[in-house]
Amino acid sequence: MRHHLLALAFTLPALAHGQGAAIFKDADLALGEKLLAEHQCAQCHTRQVGGDGSAIYRPTGRINNAGLLRGMVENCSTRLNLQLFPEEVTAIAAVLNRDHYRFKP
């Protein structure tokens, strides 16, 4: 587990540089919506931050571009052992971008 987190720490910054919301261009939004519901992401976020869970979005200084958003979804998948495929991670991140972040290409 520690190895995965260390690898992620080195991967996130690399993903973040030079990637705008264009990384979501061909994402399957219907799949992302289905996976968000199936894995109960909103309920988990509500348990973590309280209220309706929306306070987890846009934490100060943490997620400020599309690459970091996708990386955080990948991090959740890894921590929770969801075993999501890369296109599923992208689909979820694309829905979150559409609904909460609105990063531009």
Residue pairs with C-beta under 8 A, 6 or more apart in sequence:
4 78
5 78
8 71
8 74
8 75
8 78
11 71
12 67
12 68
12 71
12 75
15 67
15 68
15 70
15 71
16 65
16 67
16 68
16 71
17 67
18 67
19 65
19 66
19 67
19 70
20 65
20 66
20 103
20 104
20 105
21 66
21 97
21 103
21 104
21 105
22 66
22 105
23 66
23 67
23 70
23 90
23 93
24 66
24 90
24 93
24 94
24 97
25 105
27 87
27 90
27 91
27 93
27 94
27 95
28 87
28 91
29 91
29 94
29 95
29 98
31 87
31 88
31 91
32 88
32 91
32 92
32 93
32 94
32 95
32 96
33 95
35 84
35 88
35 91
35 92
36 42
36 92
36 95
36 96
39 80
39 82
41 76
41 92
42 53
43 53
44 53
44 80
45 53
45 54
45 56
46 52
46 53
47 53
48 56
49 55
49 56
54 100
57 63
57 96
57 100
57 101
58 100
58 101
62 68
62 72
63 69
63 72
63 101
65 103
66 93
66 97
66 101
66 103
69 93
69 96
69 97
69 101
69 103
70 89
70 90
70 93
72 93
73 84
73 89
73 92
73 93
73 96
74 84
74 89
76 82
77 83
77 84
77 89
84 92
97 103
